[in-house]
Amino acid sequence: MKVEFYRHNINKSDIQRVKDVLNSIFLTTGDVVQSFEDKLAMYLGSKSVIGVTSCTAALHLCLLAWEIGKGDEVITTPMSFCATSNSILHAGATPVFVDVEAETGNINSELIEDAITERTKAIIPVHLYGQLCDMRRIHEIAKKHKLVVIEDAAHTIEAERDGVTPGSLSECVCFSFYATKNITSGEGGAIATNDTEKADLLRMLRLHGIDKSAIDRYSKRYQHWDMSVLGWKYNMDNIQASLLVGQMERIDTYWERRNYIWSLYEQKLRDIKGVEILKTVADSKHARHLFTIQVTDKKRDSVLIAVQGKGVGVAVNYRPIHLLQYYRDRYGFKEEDFPVAEKIGARTISLPLYPGLKDTEVDYIVTSLQDILKS
């Protein structure tokens, strides 16, 4: 049996929407992008959503919009994709890592205050694998020290914890619609914020800093545009948005199926020696983006390769950012700097998790893993 690591959920109606856009006059940022932004804003309960080209772009623009740059420090986690900290570098600021919780892999909020200096301007928590960080505690810290909170929610739209949803306690929250995400346009991202002035600024920053989009200029009587700030070319287009509009309508159905598959994994892996599963915080809703296991009794890479040999797609999410060569060379990071993140990074394997995954495929994955760990 061959089980892909991920299969997208794009259906015939999504493809038809793309065809409709391709057969229309307007391919770039237009009414379809607006429709998607409205749907996501309604789902989140947010005042404004701004569609962009990636979560990396979203994080970068938020840092610029809140005037965080050269000489500033931003606290974040080493247990994430490198895009999180790279966006801080793109803005000209310096990432400051804080170790993570052993049970969840999320940033350890109790360690944040020790990392704050007079140069600290923001915190970027990452909701790892789809589980919200302790946003109430992070909000308290940020308020006390007058820091901006920019959430990296590349792994979650659907989560909730302590009555908190993505973006409800922060200045802004950033999403990804990369090929393997819970809803996808291949590439793509978005920012949600309740700050209407910053939302207007972010719309300019995503398009070179000009004050009128193409649809503003060409869908009615021509209007001259001006450029008041230096922006970037990060605007989502109608083609990307046409793939996302329909998926927003099915997002909860997708989550229910992933949640069921997650429960199957937990049930079947519970008694397998040499495997641990990270904790889901009690009374919370986990977005169920990535199902990861911790291999405890054998070398992770040997298990990883053996599982691949059984025809099962797997991934590593993640090797800690501070141990990547660029960060070692630039900042002098070394092993044992963030031991909890390093322990997770050395043991983690992500197994297939998506709505189209069959129960029989889950059985095959678990049986294959069990056979490998026994051998």
Contacts in CASP RR format, 6 or more apart in sequence:
PFRMAT RR
TARGET T0000
AUTHOR 0000-0000-0000
METHOD contacts of the structure
MODEL  1
MKVEFYRHNINKSDIQRVKDVLNSIFLTTGDVVQSFEDKLAMYLGSKSVI
GVTSCTAALHLCLLAWEIGKGDEVITTPMSFCATSNSILHAGATPVFVDV
EAETGNINSELIEDAITERTKAIIPVHLYGQLCDMRRIHEIAKKHKLVVI
EDAAHTIEAERDGVTPGSLSECVCFSFYATKNITSGEGGAIATNDTEKAD
LLRMLRLHGIDKSAIDRYSKRYQHWDMSVLGWKYNMDNIQASLLVGQMER
IDTYWERRNYIWSLYEQKLRDIKGVEILKTVADSKHARHLFTIQVTDKKR
DSVLIAVQGKGVGVAVNYRPIHLLQYYRDRYGFKEEDFPVAEKIGARTIS
LPLYPGLKDTEVDYIVTSLQDILKS
1 311 0 8 1.000
1 361 0 8 1.000
1 364 0 8 1.000
2 311 0 8 1.000
2 312 0 8 1.000
3 311 0 8 1.000
3 312 0 8 1.000
3 313 0 8 1.000
3 352 0 8 1.000
3 357 0 8 1.000
3 361 0 8 1.000
3 364 0 8 1.000
3 365 0 8 1.000
4 313 0 8 1.000
4 352 0 8 1.000
5 180 0 8 1.000
5 312 0 8 1.000
5 313 0 8 1.000
5 314 0 8 1.000
5 315 0 8 1.000
5 350 0 8 1.000
5 352 0 8 1.000
6 179 0 8 1.000
6 180 0 8 1.000
6 352 0 8 1.000
6 354 0 8 1.000
7 354 0 8 1.000
7 356 0 8 1.000
7 357 0 8 1.000
8 179 0 8 1.000
8 184 0 8 1.000
8 186 0 8 1.000
8 354 0 8 1.000
9 183 0 8 1.000
9 184 0 8 1.000
9 247 0 8 1.000
9 250 0 8 1.000
9 254 0 8 1.000
9 354 0 8 1.000
9 355 0 8 1.000
9 356 0 8 1.000
10 184 0 8 1.000
10 243 0 8 1.000
10 247 0 8 1.000
13 246 0 8 1.000
14 242 0 8 1.000
14 243 0 8 1.000
14 246 0 8 1.000
14 247 0 8 1.000
17 32 0 8 1.000
17 242 0 8 1.000
17 243 0 8 1.000
17 245 0 8 1.000
17 246 0 8 1.000
18 239 0 8 1.000
18 242 0 8 1.000
18 243 0 8 1.000
20 242 0 8 1.000
21 27 0 8 1.000
21 32 0 8 1.000
21 238 0 8 1.000
21 239 0 8 1.000
21 242 0 8 1.000
22 239 0 8 1.000
24 238 0 8 1.000
26 214 0 8 1.000
26 215 0 8 1.000
26 219 0 8 1.000
26 238 0 8 1.000
27 237 0 8 1.000
27 238 0 8 1.000
27 239 0 8 1.000
28 214 0 8 1.000
28 215 0 8 1.000
28 235 0 8 1.000
28 237 0 8 1.000
28 238 0 8 1.000
29 207 0 8 1.000
29 213 0 8 1.000
29 214 0 8 1.000
29 215 0 8 1.000
29 235 0 8 1.000
29 236 0 8 1.000
29 237 0 8 1.000
29 238 0 8 1.000
30 213 0 8 1.000
30 214 0 8 1.000
30 215 0 8 1.000
30 237 0 8 1.000
30 238 0 8 1.000
30 241 0 8 1.000
31 215 0 8 1.000
31 238 0 8 1.000
32 238 0 8 1.000
32 241 0 8 1.000
32 242 0 8 1.000
32 245 0 8 1.000
33 51 0 8 1.000
33 235 0 8 1.000
33 236 0 8 1.000
33 237 0 8 1.000
33 238 0 8 1.000
33 240 0 8 1.000
33 241 0 8 1.000
35 241 0 8 1.000
35 245 0 8 1.000
36 49 0 8 1.000
36 51 0 8 1.000
36 236 0 8 1.000
36 241 0 8 1.000
36 244 0 8 1.000
36 245 0 8 1.000
36 248 0 8 1.000
37 48 0 8 1.000
37 49 0 8 1.000
37 50 0 8 1.000
37 51 0 8 1.000
37 190 0 8 1.000
38 49 0 8 1.000
39 245 0 8 1.000
39 248 0 8 1.000
39 249 0 8 1.000
40 46 0 8 1.000
40 49 0 8 1.000
40 157 0 8 1.000
40 175 0 8 1.000
40 190 0 8 1.000
40 192 0 8 1.000
40 248 0 8 1.000
41 47 0 8 1.000
41 48 0 8 1.000
41 49 0 8 1.000
41 192 0 8 1.000
43 157 0 8 1.000
43 248 0 8 1.000
43 251 0 8 1.000
44 157 0 8 1.000
44 165 0 8 1.000
44 166 0 8 1.000
44 167 0 8 1.000
44 173 0 8 1.000
44 192 0 8 1.000
45 165 0 8 1.000
45 168 0 8 1.000
46 167 0 8 1.000
46 173 0 8 1.000
46 192 0 8 1.000
46 193 0 8 1.000
46 194 0 8 1.000
47 193 0 8 1.000
47 194 0 8 1.000
47 195 0 8 1.000
47 196 0 8 1.000
47 199 0 8 1.000
48 192 0 8 1.000
48 193 0 8 1.000
48 194 0 8 1.000
48 195 0 8 1.000
48 196 0 8 1.000
48 199 0 8 1.000
49 190 0 8 1.000
49 191 0 8 1.000
49 192 0 8 1.000
50 58 0 8 1.000
50 61 0 8 1.000
50 190 0 8 1.000
50 191 0 8 1.000
50 192 0 8 1.000
50 193 0 8 1.000
50 199 0 8 1.000
50 202 0 8 1.000
50 203 0 8 1.000
50 206 0 8 1.000
51 58 0 8 1.000
51 188 0 8 1.000
51 189 0 8 1.000
51 190 0 8 1.000
51 191 0 8 1.000
51 206 0 8 1.000
51 235 0 8 1.000
51 236 0 8 1.000
51 241 0 8 1.000
52 58 0 8 1.000
52 61 0 8 1.000
52 188 0 8 1.000
52 189 0 8 1.000
52 190 0 8 1.000
52 191 0 8 1.000
52 206 0 8 1.000
52 234 0 8 1.000
52 235 0 8 1.000
52 236 0 8 1.000
53 187 0 8 1.000
53 188 0 8 1.000
53 189 0 8 1.000
53 234 0 8 1.000
53 235 0 8 1.000
53 236 0 8 1.000
54 83 0 8 1.000
54 176 0 8 1.000
54 178 0 8 1.000
54 187 0 8 1.000
54 188 0 8 1.000
54 189 0 8 1.000
54 234 0 8 1.000
55 83 0 8 1.000
55 152 0 8 1.000
55 154 0 8 1.000
55 174 0 8 1.000
55 175 0 8 1.000
55 176 0 8 1.000
55 178 0 8 1.000
55 188 0 8 1.000
55 189 0 8 1.000
56 83 0 8 1.000
56 86 0 8 1.000
56 87 0 8 1.000
56 90 0 8 1.000
57 189 0 8 1.000
57 206 0 8 1.000
57 232 0 8 1.000
57 234 0 8 1.000
58 174 0 8 1.000
58 175 0 8 1.000
58 176 0 8 1.000
58 189 0 8 1.000
58 190 0 8 1.000
58 191 0 8 1.000
58 234 0 8 1.000
59 83 0 8 1.000
59 84 0 8 1.000
59 87 0 8 1.000
59 88 0 8 1.000
59 124 0 8 1.000
59 150 0 8 1.000
59 152 0 8 1.000
59 174 0 8 1.000
60 87 0 8 1.000
60 90 0 8 1.000
60 91 0 8 1.000
60 232 0 8 1.000
60 234 0 8 1.000
61 191 0 8 1.000
61 202 0 8 1.000
61 205 0 8 1.000
61 206 0 8 1.000
61 232 0 8 1.000
61 234 0 8 1.000
62 150 0 8 1.000
62 171 0 8 1.000
62 172 0 8 1.000
62 174 0 8 1.000
62 191 0 8 1.000
62 202 0 8 1.000
63 69 0 8 1.000
63 74 0 8 1.000
63 87 0 8 1.000
63 88 0 8 1.000
63 90 0 8 1.000
63 91 0 8 1.000
63 93 0 8 1.000
63 122 0 8 1.000
63 150 0 8 1.000
64 91 0 8 1.000
64 205 0 8 1.000
64 231 0 8 1.000
65 172 0 8 1.000
65 198 0 8 1.000
65 201 0 8 1.000
65 202 0 8 1.000
65 205 0 8 1.000
66 121 0 8 1.000
66 122 0 8 1.000
66 148 0 8 1.000
66 150 0 8 1.000
66 171 0 8 1.000
66 172 0 8 1.000
66 198 0 8 1.000
68 74 0 8 1.000
68 91 0 8 1.000
68 93 0 8 1.000
68 121 0 8 1.000
68 122 0 8 1.000
68 148 0 8 1.000
69 91 0 8 1.000
69 92 0 8 1.000
69 93 0 8 1.000
69 121 0 8 1.000
70 92 0 8 1.000
70 93 0 8 1.000
71 92 0 8 1.000
71 93 0 8 1.000
71 94 0 8 1.000
71 119 0 8 1.000
72 92 0 8 1.000
72 93 0 8 1.000
72 94 0 8 1.000
72 119 0 8 1.000
72 120 0 8 1.000
72 121 0 8 1.000
72 122 0 8 1.000
73 93 0 8 1.000
73 94 0 8 1.000
73 95 0 8 1.000
73 96 0 8 1.000
73 117 0 8 1.000
73 119 0 8 1.000
73 120 0 8 1.000
73 121 0 8 1.000
74 88 0 8 1.000
74 93 0 8 1.000
74 94 0 8 1.000
74 95 0 8 1.000
74 96 0 8 1.000
74 120 0 8 1.000
74 121 0 8 1.000
74 122 0 8 1.000
74 123 0 8 1.000
74 124 0 8 1.000
75 96 0 8 1.000
75 97 0 8 1.000
75 98 0 8 1.000
75 112 0 8 1.000
75 115 0 8 1.000
75 116 0 8 1.000
75 120 0 8 1.000
75 122 0 8 1.000
75 123 0 8 1.000
75 124 0 8 1.000
76 84 0 8 1.000
76 85 0 8 1.000
76 88 0 8 1.000
76 95 0 8 1.000
76 96 0 8 1.000
76 97 0 8 1.000
76 98 0 8 1.000
76 107 0 8 1.000
76 123 0 8 1.000
76 124 0 8 1.000
76 125 0 8 1.000
76 126 0 8 1.000
76 152 0 8 1.000
77 84 0 8 1.000
77 97 0 8 1.000
77 98 0 8 1.000
77 100 0 8 1.000
77 106 0 8 1.000
77 107 0 8 1.000
77 124 0 8 1.000
77 125 0 8 1.000
77 126 0 8 1.000
77 128 0 8 1.000
77 341 0 8 1.000
78 85 0 8 1.000
78 97 0 8 1.000
78 99 0 8 1.000
78 100 0 8 1.000
78 320 0 8 1.000
78 321 0 8 1.000
78 322 0 8 1.000
78 323 0 8 1.000
78 338 0 8 1.000
78 341 0 8 1.000
79 100 0 8 1.000
79 105 0 8 1.000
79 106 0 8 1.000
79 107 0 8 1.000
79 126 0 8 1.000
79 128 0 8 1.000
79 318 0 8 1.000
79 320 0 8 1.000
79 321 0 8 1.000
79 341 0 8 1.000
79 344 0 8 1.000
79 345 0 8 1.000
80 126 0 8 1.000
80 128 0 8 1.000
80 152 0 8 1.000
80 318 0 8 1.000
80 321 0 8 1.000
81 154 0 8 1.000
81 317 0 8 1.000
81 318 0 8 1.000
82 321 0 8 1.000
82 324 0 8 1.000
83 154 0 8 1.000
84 124 0 8 1.000
84 126 0 8 1.000
84 152 0 8 1.000
84 321 0 8 1.000
85 95 0 8 1.000
85 97 0 8 1.000
85 321 0 8 1.000
85 327 0 8 1.000
87 124 0 8 1.000
88 94 0 8 1.000
88 95 0 8 1.000
88 124 0 8 1.000
89 95 0 8 1.000
93 121 0 8 1.000
93 122 0 8 1.000
94 119 0 8 1.000
95 321 0 8 1.000
96 115 0 8 1.000
96 117 0 8 1.000
96 120 0 8 1.000
97 115 0 8 1.000
97 321 0 8 1.000
97 322 0 8 1.000
97 337 0 8 1.000
97 338 0 8 1.000
97 341 0 8 1.000
98 107 0 8 1.000
98 108 0 8 1.000
98 111 0 8 1.000
98 112 0 8 1.000
98 115 0 8 1.000
98 338 0 8 1.000
99 108 0 8 1.000
99 111 0 8 1.000
99 338 0 8 1.000
99 339 0 8 1.000
99 340 0 8 1.000
99 341 0 8 1.000
100 106 0 8 1.000
100 107 0 8 1.000
100 108 0 8 1.000
100 128 0 8 1.000
100 338 0 8 1.000
100 340 0 8 1.000
100 341 0 8 1.000
100 344 0 8 1.000
101 107 0 8 1.000
101 108 0 8 1.000
101 340 0 8 1.000
102 340 0 8 1.000
102 343 0 8 1.000
102 344 0 8 1.000
103 278 0 8 1.000
103 279 0 8 1.000
104 128 0 8 1.000
104 131 0 8 1.000
104 278 0 8 1.000
104 279 0 8 1.000
104 281 0 8 1.000
105 128 0 8 1.000
105 129 0 8 1.000
105 278 0 8 1.000
105 340 0 8 1.000
105 341 0 8 1.000
105 344 0 8 1.000
106 125 0 8 1.000
106 126 0 8 1.000
106 127 0 8 1.000
106 128 0 8 1.000
106 131 0 8 1.000
106 132 0 8 1.000
106 133 0 8 1.000
106 134 0 8 1.000
107 125 0 8 1.000
107 126 0 8 1.000
107 133 0 8 1.000
107 138 0 8 1.000
108 340 0 8 1.000
109 133 0 8 1.000
109 134 0 8 1.000
109 137 0 8 1.000
109 138 0 8 1.000
109 141 0 8 1.000
110 137 0 8 1.000
112 123 0 8 1.000
112 138 0 8 1.000
112 141 0 8 1.000
113 141 0 8 1.000
113 145 0 8 1.000
116 141 0 8 1.000
116 145 0 8 1.000
116 147 0 8 1.000
120 145 0 8 1.000
120 147 0 8 1.000
121 147 0 8 1.000
121 148 0 8 1.000
122 147 0 8 1.000
122 148 0 8 1.000
122 149 0 8 1.000
122 150 0 8 1.000
123 138 0 8 1.000
123 141 0 8 1.000
123 142 0 8 1.000
123 147 0 8 1.000
123 148 0 8 1.000
123 149 0 8 1.000
123 150 0 8 1.000
124 149 0 8 1.000
124 150 0 8 1.000
124 151 0 8 1.000
124 152 0 8 1.000
125 133 0 8 1.000
125 135 0 8 1.000
125 138 0 8 1.000
125 149 0 8 1.000
125 151 0 8 1.000
125 152 0 8 1.000
126 133 0 8 1.000
126 152 0 8 1.000
126 154 0 8 1.000
126 155 0 8 1.000
127 133 0 8 1.000
127 151 0 8 1.000
127 152 0 8 1.000
127 153 0 8 1.000
127 155 0 8 1.000
127 156 0 8 1.000
127 159 0 8 1.000
127 166 0 8 1.000
127 287 0 8 1.000
128 155 0 8 1.000
129 155 0 8 1.000
129 278 0 8 1.000
129 286 0 8 1.000
129 289 0 8 1.000
129 290 0 8 1.000
129 291 0 8 1.000
129 292 0 8 1.000
129 317 0 8 1.000
130 155 0 8 1.000
130 156 0 8 1.000
130 159 0 8 1.000
130 286 0 8 1.000
130 287 0 8 1.000
130 288 0 8 1.000
130 289 0 8 1.000
130 290 0 8 1.000
131 156 0 8 1.000
131 159 0 8 1.000
131 161 0 8 1.000
131 280 0 8 1.000
131 281 0 8 1.000
131 284 0 8 1.000
131 286 0 8 1.000
131 287 0 8 1.000
132 156 0 8 1.000
132 159 0 8 1.000
132 160 0 8 1.000
132 161 0 8 1.000
132 164 0 8 1.000
132 166 0 8 1.000
132 281 0 8 1.000
132 284 0 8 1.000
134 161 0 8 1.000
134 162 0 8 1.000
135 151 0 8 1.000
135 161 0 8 1.000
135 162 0 8 1.000
135 164 0 8 1.000
135 168 0 8 1.000
135 169 0 8 1.000
135 170 0 8 1.000
136 162 0 8 1.000
136 164 0 8 1.000
136 169 0 8 1.000
138 149 0 8 1.000
138 169 0 8 1.000
139 149 0 8 1.000
139 169 0 8 1.000
139 170 0 8 1.000
141 147 0 8 1.000
142 148 0 8 1.000
142 149 0 8 1.000
142 170 0 8 1.000
148 171 0 8 1.000
149 169 0 8 1.000
149 170 0 8 1.000
149 171 0 8 1.000
150 170 0 8 1.000
150 171 0 8 1.000
150 172 0 8 1.000
150 173 0 8 1.000
150 174 0 8 1.000
151 166 0 8 1.000
151 167 0 8 1.000
151 170 0 8 1.000
151 172 0 8 1.000
151 173 0 8 1.000
151 174 0 8 1.000
152 174 0 8 1.000
153 159 0 8 1.000
153 166 0 8 1.000
153 167 0 8 1.000
153 173 0 8 1.000
153 174 0 8 1.000
153 175 0 8 1.000
154 174 0 8 1.000
154 175 0 8 1.000
154 176 0 8 1.000
154 178 0 8 1.000
154 181 0 8 1.000
155 176 0 8 1.000
155 181 0 8 1.000
155 287 0 8 1.000
155 289 0 8 1.000
155 290 0 8 1.000
156 166 0 8 1.000
156 182 0 8 1.000
156 287 0 8 1.000
156 289 0 8 1.000
157 166 0 8 1.000
157 175 0 8 1.000
157 182 0 8 1.000
157 183 0 8 1.000
157 251 0 8 1.000
157 287 0 8 1.000
158 182 0 8 1.000
158 251 0 8 1.000
158 252 0 8 1.000
158 255 0 8 1.000
158 285 0 8 1.000
158 287 0 8 1.000
158 288 0 8 1.000
159 165 0 8 1.000
159 166 0 8 1.000
159 284 0 8 1.000
159 285 0 8 1.000
159 286 0 8 1.000
159 287 0 8 1.000
160 284 0 8 1.000
160 285 0 8 1.000
161 281 0 8 1.000
161 284 0 8 1.000
161 285 0 8 1.000
162 284 0 8 1.000
166 173 0 8 1.000
166 175 0 8 1.000
166 192 0 8 1.000
167 173 0 8 1.000
167 192 0 8 1.000
167 193 0 8 1.000
167 194 0 8 1.000
171 193 0 8 1.000
171 195 0 8 1.000
171 198 0 8 1.000
172 191 0 8 1.000
172 192 0 8 1.000
172 193 0 8 1.000
172 195 0 8 1.000
172 198 0 8 1.000
173 191 0 8 1.000
173 192 0 8 1.000
173 193 0 8 1.000
174 189 0 8 1.000
174 190 0 8 1.000
174 191 0 8 1.000
175 189 0 8 1.000
175 190 0 8 1.000
175 191 0 8 1.000
175 192 0 8 1.000
176 188 0 8 1.000
176 189 0 8 1.000
177 183 0 8 1.000
177 184 0 8 1.000
177 185 0 8 1.000
177 186 0 8 1.000
177 187 0 8 1.000
177 188 0 8 1.000
177 189 0 8 1.000
177 190 0 8 1.000
177 240 0 8 1.000
177 244 0 8 1.000
178 184 0 8 1.000
178 186 0 8 1.000
178 187 0 8 1.000
178 188 0 8 1.000
179 186 0 8 1.000
179 187 0 8 1.000
181 289 0 8 1.000
182 251 0 8 1.000
182 254 0 8 1.000
182 255 0 8 1.000
182 258 0 8 1.000
182 287 0 8 1.000
182 289 0 8 1.000
183 244 0 8 1.000
183 247 0 8 1.000
183 248 0 8 1.000
183 251 0 8 1.000
183 254 0 8 1.000
184 243 0 8 1.000
184 244 0 8 1.000
184 247 0 8 1.000
185 240 0 8 1.000
185 241 0 8 1.000
185 243 0 8 1.000
185 244 0 8 1.000
186 240 0 8 1.000
186 243 0 8 1.000
187 240 0 8 1.000
188 236 0 8 1.000
188 240 0 8 1.000
189 236 0 8 1.000
190 236 0 8 1.000
191 202 0 8 1.000
193 199 0 8 1.000
193 202 0 8 1.000
201 229 0 8 1.000
203 213 0 8 1.000
204 210 0 8 1.000
204 211 0 8 1.000
204 228 0 8 1.000
204 229 0 8 1.000
204 231 0 8 1.000
205 229 0 8 1.000
205 231 0 8 1.000
205 232 0 8 1.000
205 234 0 8 1.000
206 231 0 8 1.000
206 232 0 8 1.000
206 234 0 8 1.000
206 235 0 8 1.000
207 213 0 8 1.000
207 231 0 8 1.000
207 233 0 8 1.000
207 234 0 8 1.000
207 235 0 8 1.000
208 227 0 8 1.000
208 231 0 8 1.000
208 232 0 8 1.000
208 233 0 8 1.000
209 227 0 8 1.000
209 228 0 8 1.000
209 229 0 8 1.000
209 230 0 8 1.000
209 231 0 8 1.000
210 225 0 8 1.000
210 226 0 8 1.000
210 227 0 8 1.000
211 225 0 8 1.000
211 226 0 8 1.000
211 227 0 8 1.000
211 228 0 8 1.000
212 223 0 8 1.000
212 225 0 8 1.000
213 235 0 8 1.000
216 223 0 8 1.000
216 225 0 8 1.000
217 223 0 8 1.000
217 225 0 8 1.000
247 254 0 8 1.000
253 355 0 8 1.000
254 355 0 8 1.000
255 287 0 8 1.000
255 288 0 8 1.000
257 355 0 8 1.000
257 356 0 8 1.000
258 288 0 8 1.000
258 289 0 8 1.000
258 353 0 8 1.000
258 354 0 8 1.000
258 355 0 8 1.000
259 286 0 8 1.000
259 288 0 8 1.000
261 288 0 8 1.000
261 291 0 8 1.000
261 353 0 8 1.000
261 357 0 8 1.000
261 362 0 8 1.000
262 286 0 8 1.000
262 288 0 8 1.000
262 291 0 8 1.000
262 353 0 8 1.000
264 359 0 8 1.000
264 362 0 8 1.000
265 277 0 8 1.000
265 291 0 8 1.000
265 351 0 8 1.000
265 353 0 8 1.000
265 362 0 8 1.000
265 366 0 8 1.000
266 277 0 8 1.000
268 362 0 8 1.000
268 363 0 8 1.000
268 366 0 8 1.000
269 275 0 8 1.000
269 277 0 8 1.000
269 293 0 8 1.000
269 366 0 8 1.000
269 369 0 8 1.000
272 366 0 8 1.000
272 369 0 8 1.000
272 370 0 8 1.000
272 373 0 8 1.000
273 297 0 8 1.000
273 373 0 8 1.000
274 295 0 8 1.000
274 296 0 8 1.000
274 297 0 8 1.000
274 298 0 8 1.000
274 373 0 8 1.000
275 293 0 8 1.000
275 294 0 8 1.000
275 295 0 8 1.000
275 296 0 8 1.000
275 369 0 8 1.000
275 373 0 8 1.000
276 293 0 8 1.000
276 294 0 8 1.000
276 296 0 8 1.000
277 292 0 8 1.000
277 293 0 8 1.000
277 294 0 8 1.000
278 292 0 8 1.000
278 294 0 8 1.000
280 286 0 8 1.000
288 353 0 8 1.000
289 353 0 8 1.000
290 317 0 8 1.000
290 350 0 8 1.000
290 353 0 8 1.000
291 350 0 8 1.000
291 351 0 8 1.000
291 352 0 8 1.000
291 353 0 8 1.000
292 317 0 8 1.000
292 348 0 8 1.000
292 349 0 8 1.000
292 350 0 8 1.000
292 351 0 8 1.000
293 348 0 8 1.000
293 349 0 8 1.000
293 351 0 8 1.000
293 369 0 8 1.000
294 344 0 8 1.000
294 347 0 8 1.000
294 348 0 8 1.000
295 303 0 8 1.000
295 347 0 8 1.000
295 348 0 8 1.000
295 349 0 8 1.000
295 373 0 8 1.000
296 347 0 8 1.000
297 373 0 8 1.000
298 373 0 8 1.000
300 316 0 8 1.000
300 346 0 8 1.000
300 347 0 8 1.000
300 348 0 8 1.000
300 349 0 8 1.000
303 349 0 8 1.000
303 369 0 8 1.000
303 372 0 8 1.000
303 373 0 8 1.000
304 314 0 8 1.000
304 316 0 8 1.000
304 349 0 8 1.000
306 372 0 8 1.000
307 313 0 8 1.000
307 314 0 8 1.000
307 349 0 8 1.000
307 365 0 8 1.000
307 368 0 8 1.000
307 369 0 8 1.000
307 372 0 8 1.000
308 314 0 8 1.000
310 364 0 8 1.000
310 368 0 8 1.000
310 372 0 8 1.000
311 368 0 8 1.000
312 351 0 8 1.000
312 352 0 8 1.000
312 364 0 8 1.000
312 365 0 8 1.000
312 368 0 8 1.000
313 352 0 8 1.000
314 349 0 8 1.000
314 350 0 8 1.000
314 351 0 8 1.000
314 352 0 8 1.000
315 349 0 8 1.000
315 350 0 8 1.000
316 345 0 8 1.000
316 348 0 8 1.000
316 349 0 8 1.000
316 350 0 8 1.000
317 348 0 8 1.000
317 350 0 8 1.000
318 345 0 8 1.000
318 348 0 8 1.000
319 345 0 8 1.000
320 338 0 8 1.000
320 341 0 8 1.000
320 342 0 8 1.000
320 344 0 8 1.000
320 345 0 8 1.000
321 327 0 8 1.000
322 328 0 8 1.000
322 331 0 8 1.000
322 333 0 8 1.000
322 337 0 8 1.000
322 338 0 8 1.000
322 341 0 8 1.000
323 333 0 8 1.000
323 335 0 8 1.000
323 342 0 8 1.000
327 333 0 8 1.000
328 334 0 8 1.000
335 342 0 8 1.000
336 342 0 8 1.000
351 365 0 8 1.000
351 369 0 8 1.000
352 361 0 8 1.000
352 365 0 8 1.000
END
